[in-house]
Amino acid sequence: MTYINPDPEPERSTGLEPGGGVPPGETPPAESSMPEAGPRETHNPTKGWAKGPLTAILALAVLVAAFFLVYALILIF
């Protein structure tokens, strides 16, 4: 594994005083990311809806639609 120093290089950063300080009114340099940070990805779960919850939602939607259809037919006749 290769080590990457996350600190900015003082000779390349503008606006730094000797010792690494930032003068008033100057924006400090941004942090660099560390590609080795964080846990290793060992488990990649599938994305999307599971069949059970999707079936339950569809069944509920059909029941609600059927209720309103029957209610409308009762009002008409």
Steps between C-alpha positions, in 0.01 A plus 500: 500500500639840404494782753375837375570802719169687549670828601541776239852572375605840641708593194196447271233660723434871456429727794686299765730677740823339616404226744175417319276777638240681291488883505168673580268524198666210319325172425686198639591219261245223458550161656604220273315172510656183626419211267595243766259646760188312599411135528577249231201414288440134560120482467310655213125447554264508203314819432129535430175385650457156652217292360301482827463874573440581133223237481339635819501858368352394165229292673407794722481732197272254318273468805469878535425539128239221517336664802461832321376327183231311694408818692460691173284223352276501811452877470410473130243218530 
